[in-house]
């Protein structure tokens, strides 16, 4: 891998696996949060984790959509 290049190629295969794993972790956190006492430290920690998983998913899906867009544009050119 050439680290001197200013633009690194996005690998959608890695993104797919990361998205799947984040969805699994988010589901596990949501289940655990349902079992935690409301307003307990565990409940709030899990709420924060679920929000972070959502942000990570948003980032990965945006990168994935951008890569798909560039692939379509490049094919049309």
Biopython code that builds the backbone (N, CA, C, O; Angstrom):
import numpy as np
from Bio.PDB.StructureBuilder import StructureBuilder

atoms = [
    (1, "UNK", "N", (0.846, -1.176, 0.000)),
    (1, "UNK", "CA", (0.000, 0.000, 0.000)),
    (1, "UNK", "C", (0.887, 1.233, 0.000)),
    (1, "UNK", "O", (1.861, 1.312, 0.748)),
    (2, "UNK", "N", (0.545, 2.179, -0.835)),
    (2, "UNK", "CA", (1.320, 3.408, -0.957)),
    (2, "UNK", "C", (0.734, 4.469, -0.026)),
    (2, "UNK", "O", (-0.308, 5.052, -0.323)),
    (3, "UNK", "N", (1.405, 4.717, 1.098)),
    (3, "UNK", "CA", (0.922, 5.680, 2.080)),
    (3, "UNK", "C", (1.210, 7.120, 1.680)),
    (3, "UNK", "O", (0.700, 8.046, 2.312)),
    (4, "UNK", "N", (2.019, 7.327, 0.640)),
    (4, "UNK", "CA", (2.324, 8.682, 0.210)),
    (4, "UNK", "C", (1.220, 9.260, -0.658)),
    (4, "UNK", "O", (1.168, 10.474, -0.858)),
    (5, "UNK", "N", (0.338, 8.418, -1.178)),
    (5, "UNK", "CA", (-0.759, 8.886, -2.007)),
    (5, "UNK", "C", (-1.768, 9.649, -1.146)),
    (5, "UNK", "O", (-2.158, 9.161, -0.085)),
    (6, "UNK", "N", (-2.200, 10.849, -1.588)),
    (6, "UNK", "CA", (-3.131, 11.625, -0.773)),
    (6, "UNK", "C", (-4.530, 11.020, -0.714)),
    (6, "UNK", "O", (-5.296, 11.317, 0.203)),
    (7, "UNK", "N", (-4.866, 10.177, -1.682)),
    (7, "UNK", "CA", (-6.195, 9.582, -1.724)),
    (7, "UNK", "C", (-6.050, 8.067, -1.683)),
    (7, "UNK", "O", (-5.398, 7.466, -2.536)),
    (8, "UNK", "N", (-6.669, 7.465, -0.677)),
    (8, "UNK", "CA", (-6.630, 6.005, -0.575)),
    (8, "UNK", "C", (-7.928, 5.446, -1.139)),
    (8, "UNK", "O", (-8.993, 6.030, -0.937)),
    (9, "UNK", "N", (-7.851, 4.339, -1.834)),
    (9, "UNK", "CA", (-9.039, 3.717, -2.421)),
    (9, "UNK", "C", (-9.882, 3.083, -1.324)),
    (9, "UNK", "O", (-9.372, 2.385, -0.447)),
    (10, "UNK", "N", (-11.165, 3.339, -1.391)),
    (10, "UNK", "CA", (-12.111, 2.782, -0.432)),
    (10, "UNK", "C", (-12.399, 1.340, -0.823)),
    (10, "UNK", "O", (-12.689, 1.062, -1.987)),
    (11, "UNK", "N", (-12.322, 0.427, 0.128)),
    (11, "UNK", "CA", (-12.571, -0.982, -0.139)),
    (11, "UNK", "C", (-13.966, -1.326, 0.363)),
    (11, "UNK", "O", (-14.190, -1.433, 1.569)),
    (12, "UNK", "N", (-14.906, -1.499, -0.568)),
    (12, "UNK", "CA", (-16.291, -1.735, -0.171)),
    (12, "UNK", "C", (-16.477, -3.094, 0.493)),
    (12, "UNK", "O", (-17.415, -3.269, 1.271)),
    (13, "UNK", "N", (-15.598, -4.071, 0.205)),
    (13, "UNK", "CA", (-15.684, -5.365, 0.880)),
    (13, "UNK", "C", (-15.430, -5.231, 2.366)),
    (13, "UNK", "O", (-16.120, -5.840, 3.183)),
    (14, "UNK", "N", (-14.445, -4.438, 2.707)),
    (14, "UNK", "CA", (-14.157, -4.182, 4.120)),
    (14, "UNK", "C", (-15.306, -3.403, 4.758)),
    (14, "UNK", "O", (-15.679, -3.654, 5.904)),
    (15, "UNK", "N", (-15.854, -2.469, 4.010)),
    (15, "UNK", "CA", (-16.964, -1.669, 4.527)),
    (15, "UNK", "C", (-18.174, -2.555, 4.802)),
    (15, "UNK", "O", (-18.840, -2.392, 5.825)),
    (16, "UNK", "N", (-18.458, -3.476, 3.912)),
    (16, "UNK", "CA", (-19.592, -4.384, 4.115)),
    (16, "UNK", "C", (-19.430, -5.172, 5.411)),
    (16, "UNK", "O", (-20.369, -5.292, 6.197)),
    (17, "UNK", "N", (-18.242, -5.703, 5.621)),
    (17, "UNK", "CA", (-17.989, -6.471, 6.851)),
    (17, "UNK", "C", (-18.086, -5.577, 8.083)),
    (17, "UNK", "O", (-18.629, -5.985, 9.110)),
    (18, "UNK", "N", (-17.567, -4.373, 7.982)),
    (18, "UNK", "CA", (-17.625, -3.442, 9.117)),
    (18, "UNK", "C", (-19.071, -3.061, 9.418)),
    (18, "UNK", "O", (-19.467, -2.989, 10.581)),
    (19, "UNK", "N", (-19.854, -2.818, 8.378)),
    (19, "UNK", "CA", (-21.261, -2.467, 8.568)),
    (19, "UNK", "C", (-22.002, -3.617, 9.242)),
    (19, "UNK", "O", (-22.768, -3.399, 10.181)),
    (20, "UNK", "N", (-21.779, -4.822, 8.774)),
    (20, "UNK", "CA", (-22.428, -5.991, 9.379)),
    (20, "UNK", "C", (-22.056, -6.124, 10.855)),
    (20, "UNK", "O", (-22.917, -6.389, 11.695)),
    (21, "UNK", "N", (-20.779, -5.941, 11.166)),
    (21, "UNK", "CA", (-20.323, -6.077, 12.548)),
    (21, "UNK", "C", (-20.909, -4.974, 13.433)),
    (21, "UNK", "O", (-21.318, -5.237, 14.563)),
    (22, "UNK", "N", (-20.949, -3.754, 12.925)),
    (22, "UNK", "CA", (-21.512, -2.649, 13.694)),
    (22, "UNK", "C", (-22.999, -2.885, 13.949)),
    (22, "UNK", "O", (-23.498, -2.585, 15.034)),
    (23, "UNK", "N", (-23.703, -3.417, 12.959)),
    (23, "UNK", "CA", (-25.118, -3.730, 13.163)),
    (23, "UNK", "C", (-25.299, -4.787, 14.249)),
    (23, "UNK", "O", (-26.216, -4.698, 15.065)),
    (24, "UNK", "N", (-24.422, -5.784, 14.254)),
    (24, "UNK", "CA", (-24.475, -6.815, 15.296)),
    (24, "UNK", "C", (-24.226, -6.213, 16.674)),
    (24, "UNK", "O", (-24.955, -6.495, 17.625)),
    (25, "UNK", "N", (-23.196, -5.386, 16.773)),
    (25, "UNK", "CA", (-22.867, -4.753, 18.052)),
    (25, "UNK", "C", (-23.990, -3.840, 18.527)),
    (25, "UNK", "O", (-24.313, -3.805, 19.714)),
    (26, "UNK", "N", (-24.576, -3.111, 17.601)),
    (26, "UNK", "CA", (-25.669, -2.219, 17.948)),
    (26, "UNK", "C", (-26.874, -3.007, 18.462)),
    (26, "UNK", "O", (-27.500, -2.616, 19.447)),
    (27, "UNK", "N", (-27.192, -4.102, 17.803)),
    (27, "UNK", "CA", (-28.315, -4.937, 18.243)),
    (27, "UNK", "C", (-28.053, -5.496, 19.636)),
    (27, "UNK", "O", (-28.947, -5.512, 20.483)),
    (28, "UNK", "N", (-26.826, -5.954, 19.871)),
    (28, "UNK", "CA", (-26.470, -6.483, 21.195)),
    (28, "UNK", "C", (-26.590, -5.390, 22.258)),
    (28, "UNK", "O", (-27.081, -5.641, 23.358)),
    (29, "UNK", "N", (-26.142, -4.183, 21.929)),
    (29, "UNK", "CA", (-26.220, -3.067, 22.880)),
    (29, "UNK", "C", (-27.674, -2.693, 23.156)),
    (29, "UNK", "O", (-28.021, -2.369, 24.291)),
    (30, "UNK", "N", (-28.525, -2.734, 22.135)),
    (30, "UNK", "CA", (-29.929, -2.410, 22.334)),
    (30, "UNK", "C", (-30.610, -3.437, 23.224)),
    (30, "UNK", "O", (-31.428, -3.080, 24.071)),
    (31, "UNK", "N", (-30.278, -4.703, 23.039)),
    (31, "UNK", "CA", (-30.833, -5.759, 23.888)),
    (31, "UNK", "C", (-30.367, -5.565, 25.332)),
    (31, "UNK", "O", (-31.167, -5.648, 26.265)),
    (32, "UNK", "N", (-29.077, -5.309, 25.510)),
    (32, "UNK", "CA", (-28.535, -5.107, 26.859)),
    (32, "UNK", "C", (-29.152, -3.878, 27.513)),
    (32, "UNK", "O", (-29.403, -3.878, 28.718)),
    (33, "UNK", "N", (-29.400, -2.822, 26.724)),
    (33, "UNK", "CA", (-29.991, -1.602, 27.286)),
    (33, "UNK", "C", (-31.406, -1.851, 27.775)),
    (33, "UNK", "O", (-31.832, -1.284, 28.781)),
    (34, "UNK", "N", (-32.138, -2.707, 27.053)),
    (34, "UNK", "CA", (-33.498, -3.030, 27.500)),
    (34, "UNK", "C", (-33.499, -3.742, 28.847)),
    (34, "UNK", "O", (-34.454, -3.632, 29.616)),
    (35, "UNK", "N", (-32.427, -4.470, 29.126)),
    (35, "UNK", "CA", (-32.336, -5.200, 30.394)),
    (35, "UNK", "C", (-31.765, -4.340, 31.524)),
    (35, "UNK", "O", (-31.898, -4.686, 32.697)),
    (36, "UNK", "N", (-31.134, -3.227, 31.173)),
    (36, "UNK", "CA", (-30.525, -2.360, 32.189)),
    (36, "UNK", "C", (-31.601, -1.489, 32.837)),
    (36, "UNK", "O", (-32.606, -1.137, 32.220)),
    (37, "UNK", "N", (-31.352, -1.161, 34.089)),
    (37, "UNK", "CA", (-32.278, -0.269, 34.808)),
    (37, "UNK", "C", (-32.229, 1.113, 34.178)),
    (37, "UNK", "O", (-31.154, 1.647, 33.904)),
    (38, "UNK", "N", (-33.396, 1.678, 33.954)),
    (38, "UNK", "CA", (-33.473, 3.009, 33.334)),
    (38, "UNK", "C", (-32.741, 4.026, 34.223)),
    (38, "UNK", "O", (-32.853, 3.991, 35.448)),
    (39, "UNK", "N", (-32.012, 4.907, 33.596)),
    (39, "UNK", "CA", (-31.228, 5.958, 34.252)),
    (39, "UNK", "C", (-30.031, 5.429, 35.048)),
    (39, "UNK", "O", (-29.426, 6.173, 35.819)),
    (40, "UNK", "N", (-29.688, 4.159, 34.868)),
    (40, "UNK", "CA", (-28.493, 3.625, 35.511)),
    (40, "UNK", "C", (-27.276, 3.985, 34.659)),
    (40, "UNK", "O", (-27.430, 4.317, 33.484)),
    (41, "UNK", "N", (-26.074, 3.925, 35.227)),
    (41, "UNK", "CA", (-24.872, 4.192, 34.427)),
    (41, "UNK", "C", (-24.764, 3.249, 33.220)),
    (41, "UNK", "O", (-24.357, 3.672, 32.138)),
    (42, "UNK", "N", (-25.125, 1.983, 33.403)),
    (42, "UNK", "CA", (-25.064, 1.032, 32.283)),
    (42, "UNK", "C", (-26.014, 1.452, 31.168)),
    (42, "UNK", "O", (-25.662, 1.385, 29.990)),
    (43, "UNK", "N", (-27.213, 1.883, 31.537)),
    (43, "UNK", "CA", (-28.202, 2.331, 30.556)),
    (43, "UNK", "C", (-27.652, 3.497, 29.738)),
    (43, "UNK", "O", (-27.772, 3.513, 28.513)),
    (44, "UNK", "N", (-27.048, 4.471, 30.420)),
    (44, "UNK", "CA", (-26.511, 5.645, 29.731)),
    (44, "UNK", "C", (-25.283, 5.293, 28.888)),
    (44, "UNK", "O", (-25.105, 5.837, 27.798)),
    (45, "UNK", "N", (-24.445, 4.398, 29.380)),
    (45, "UNK", "CA", (-23.282, 3.972, 28.605)),
    (45, "UNK", "C", (-23.721, 3.263, 27.327)),
    (45, "UNK", "O", (-23.156, 3.490, 26.257)),
    (46, "UNK", "N", (-24.713, 2.418, 27.445)),
    (46, "UNK", "CA", (-25.217, 1.697, 26.268)),
    (46, "UNK", "C", (-25.896, 2.654, 25.292)),
    (46, "UNK", "O", (-25.800, 2.479, 24.077)),
    (47, "UNK", "N", (-26.573, 3.652, 25.818)),
    (47, "UNK", "CA", (-27.195, 4.659, 24.953)),
    (47, "UNK", "C", (-26.123, 5.380, 24.140)),
    (47, "UNK", "O", (-26.290, 5.611, 22.943)),
    (48, "UNK", "N", (-25.031, 5.728, 24.796)),
    (48, "UNK", "CA", (-23.919, 6.380, 24.095)),
    (48, "UNK", "C", (-23.295, 5.471, 23.058)),
    (48, "UNK", "O", (-22.941, 5.919, 21.968)),
    (49, "UNK", "N", (-23.158, 4.202, 23.387)),
    (49, "UNK", "CA", (-22.586, 3.247, 22.437)),
    (49, "UNK", "C", (-23.488, 3.095, 21.221)),
    (49, "UNK", "O", (-23.004, 3.051, 20.090)),
    (50, "UNK", "N", (-24.787, 3.015, 21.443)),
    (50, "UNK", "CA", (-25.731, 2.877, 20.329)),
    (50, "UNK", "C", (-25.660, 4.104, 19.426)),
    (50, "UNK", "O", (-25.694, 3.973, 18.202)),
    (51, "UNK", "N", (-25.563, 5.280, 20.007)),
    (51, "UNK", "CA", (-25.439, 6.510, 19.217)),
    (51, "UNK", "C", (-24.139, 6.503, 18.407)),
    (51, "UNK", "O", (-24.126, 6.912, 17.246)),
    (52, "UNK", "N", (-23.053, 6.041, 19.020)),
    (52, "UNK", "CA", (-21.768, 5.973, 18.309)),
    (52, "UNK", "C", (-21.832, 4.977, 17.163)),
    (52, "UNK", "O", (-21.283, 5.232, 16.091)),
    (53, "UNK", "N", (-22.495, 3.844, 17.375)),
    (53, "UNK", "CA", (-22.658, 2.875, 16.289)),
    (53, "UNK", "C", (-23.444, 3.498, 15.137)),
    (53, "UNK", "O", (-23.133, 3.263, 13.970)),
    (54, "UNK", "N", (-24.448, 4.283, 15.464)),
    (54, "UNK", "CA", (-25.231, 4.960, 14.426)),
    (54, "UNK", "C", (-24.382, 5.925, 13.613)),
    (54, "UNK", "O", (-24.520, 6.002, 12.392)),
    (55, "UNK", "N", (-23.502, 6.661, 14.287)),
    (55, "UNK", "CA", (-22.622, 7.598, 13.577)),
    (55, "UNK", "C", (-21.626, 6.852, 12.692)),
    (55, "UNK", "O", (-21.345, 7.280, 11.573)),
    (56, "UNK", "N", (-21.097, 5.746, 13.191)),
    (56, "UNK", "CA", (-20.162, 4.948, 12.395)),
    (56, "UNK", "C", (-20.857, 4.374, 11.167)),
    (56, "UNK", "O", (-20.282, 4.348, 10.079)),
    (57, "UNK", "N", (-22.092, 3.915, 11.341)),
    (57, "UNK", "CA", (-22.857, 3.392, 10.204)),
    (57, "UNK", "C", (-23.116, 4.481, 9.174)),
    (57, "UNK", "O", (-23.011, 4.241, 7.971)),
    (58, "UNK", "N", (-23.451, 5.666, 9.638)),
    (58, "UNK", "CA", (-23.700, 6.781, 8.722)),
    (58, "UNK", "C", (-22.447, 7.094, 7.902)),
    (58, "UNK", "O", (-22.527, 7.325, 6.695)),
    (59, "UNK", "N", (-21.308, 7.099, 8.557)),
    (59, "UNK", "CA", (-20.051, 7.379, 7.865)),
    (59, "UNK", "C", (-19.734, 6.300, 6.828)),
    (59, "UNK", "O", (-19.411, 6.607, 5.681)),
    (60, "UNK", "N", (-19.829, 5.047, 7.238)),
    (60, "UNK", "CA", (-19.500, 3.954, 6.317)),
    (60, "UNK", "C", (-20.458, 3.885, 5.133)),
    (60, "UNK", "O", (-20.031, 3.639, 4.005)),
    (61, "UNK", "N", (-21.741, 4.099, 5.378)),
    (61, "UNK", "CA", (-22.684, 4.051, 4.263)),
    (61, "UNK", "C", (-22.487, 5.244, 3.325)),
    (61, "UNK", "O", (-22.657, 5.111, 2.114)),
    (62, "UNK", "N", (-22.131, 6.401, 3.873)),
    (62, "UNK", "CA", (-21.846, 7.561, 3.026)),
    (62, "UNK", "C", (-20.624, 7.295, 2.149)),
    (62, "UNK", "O", (-20.632, 7.621, 0.962)),
    (63, "UNK", "N", (-19.587, 6.713, 2.716)),
    (63, "UNK", "CA", (-18.405, 6.372, 1.930)),
    (63, "UNK", "C", (-18.747, 5.343, 0.844)),
    (63, "UNK", "O", (-18.270, 5.429, -0.287)),
    (64, "UNK", "N", (-19.563, 4.394, 1.212)),
    (64, "UNK", "CA", (-19.971, 3.358, 0.272)),
    (64, "UNK", "C", (-20.773, 3.978, -0.891)),
    (64, "UNK", "O", (-20.541, 3.638, -2.052)),
    (65, "UNK", "N", (-21.694, 4.865, -0.585)),
    (65, "UNK", "CA", (-22.490, 5.518, -1.620)),
    (65, "UNK", "C", (-21.627, 6.393, -2.514)),
    (65, "UNK", "O", (-21.836, 6.445, -3.726)),
    (66, "UNK", "N", (-20.661, 7.078, -1.923)),
    (66, "UNK", "CA", (-19.756, 7.913, -2.712)),
    (66, "UNK", "C", (-18.948, 7.064, -3.677)),
    (66, "UNK", "O", (-18.766, 7.436, -4.836)),
    (67, "UNK", "N", (-18.460, 5.922, -3.201)),
    (67, "UNK", "CA", (-17.681, 5.029, -4.052)),
    (67, "UNK", "C", (-18.541, 4.499, -5.196)),
    (67, "UNK", "O", (-18.083, 4.419, -6.336)),
    (68, "UNK", "N", (-19.784, 4.138, -4.892)),
    (68, "UNK", "CA", (-20.697, 3.667, -5.939)),
    (68, "UNK", "C", (-20.961, 4.756, -6.957)),
    (68, "UNK", "O", (-21.013, 4.480, -8.156)),
    (69, "UNK", "N", (-21.130, 5.995, -6.502)),
    (69, "UNK", "CA", (-21.352, 7.121, -7.395)),
    (69, "UNK", "C", (-20.156, 7.306, -8.336)),
    (69, "UNK", "O", (-20.338, 7.445, -9.546)),
    (70, "UNK", "N", (-18.951, 7.308, -7.794)),
    (70, "UNK", "CA", (-17.765, 7.484, -8.617)),
    (70, "UNK", "C", (-17.587, 6.338, -9.608)),
    (70, "UNK", "O", (-17.108, 6.550, -10.722)),
    (71, "UNK", "N", (-17.966, 5.140, -9.213)),
    (71, "UNK", "CA", (-17.884, 3.991, -10.116)),
    (71, "UNK", "C", (-18.828, 4.174, -11.289)),
    (71, "UNK", "O", (-18.468, 3.885, -12.431)),
    (72, "UNK", "N", (-20.044, 4.656, -11.014)),
    (72, "UNK", "CA", (-21.030, 4.888, -12.067)),
    (72, "UNK", "C", (-20.561, 6.001, -13.004)),
    (72, "UNK", "O", (-20.655, 5.877, -14.225)),
    (73, "UNK", "N", (-20.059, 7.083, -12.423)),
    (73, "UNK", "CA", (-19.583, 8.226, -13.236)),
    (73, "UNK", "C", (-18.398, 7.795, -14.099)),
    (73, "UNK", "O", (-18.321, 8.159, -15.272)),
    (74, "UNK", "N", (-17.492, 7.034, -13.534)),
    (74, "UNK", "CA", (-16.309, 6.577, -14.281)),
    (74, "UNK", "C", (-16.726, 5.647, -15.428)),
    (74, "UNK", "O", (-16.138, 5.694, -16.508)),
    (75, "UNK", "N", (-17.726, 4.814, -15.198)),
    (75, "UNK", "CA", (-18.198, 3.901, -16.237)),
    (75, "UNK", "C", (-18.883, 4.651, -17.371)),
    (75, "UNK", "O", (-18.819, 4.228, -18.525)),
    (76, "UNK", "N", (-19.537, 5.761, -17.046)),
    (76, "UNK", "CA", (-20.250, 6.541, -18.049)),
    (76, "UNK", "C", (-19.295, 7.398, -18.879)),
    (76, "UNK", "O", (-19.637, 7.805, -19.990)),
    (77, "UNK", "N", (-18.127, 7.668, -18.361)),
    (77, "UNK", "CA", (-17.187, 8.566, -19.064)),
    (77, "UNK", "C", (-16.471, 7.875, -20.200)),
    (77, "UNK", "O", (-15.654, 8.494, -20.882)),
]
sb = StructureBuilder()
sb.init_structure("model")
sb.init_model(0)
sb.init_chain("A")
sb.init_seg("    ")
for serial, (resi, resn, name, xyz) in enumerate(atoms, 1):
    if name == "N":
        sb.init_residue(resn, " ", resi, " ")
    sb.init_atom(name, np.array(xyz, "f"), 0.0, 1.0, " ", f" {name:<3s}", serial, name[0])
structure = sb.get_structure()
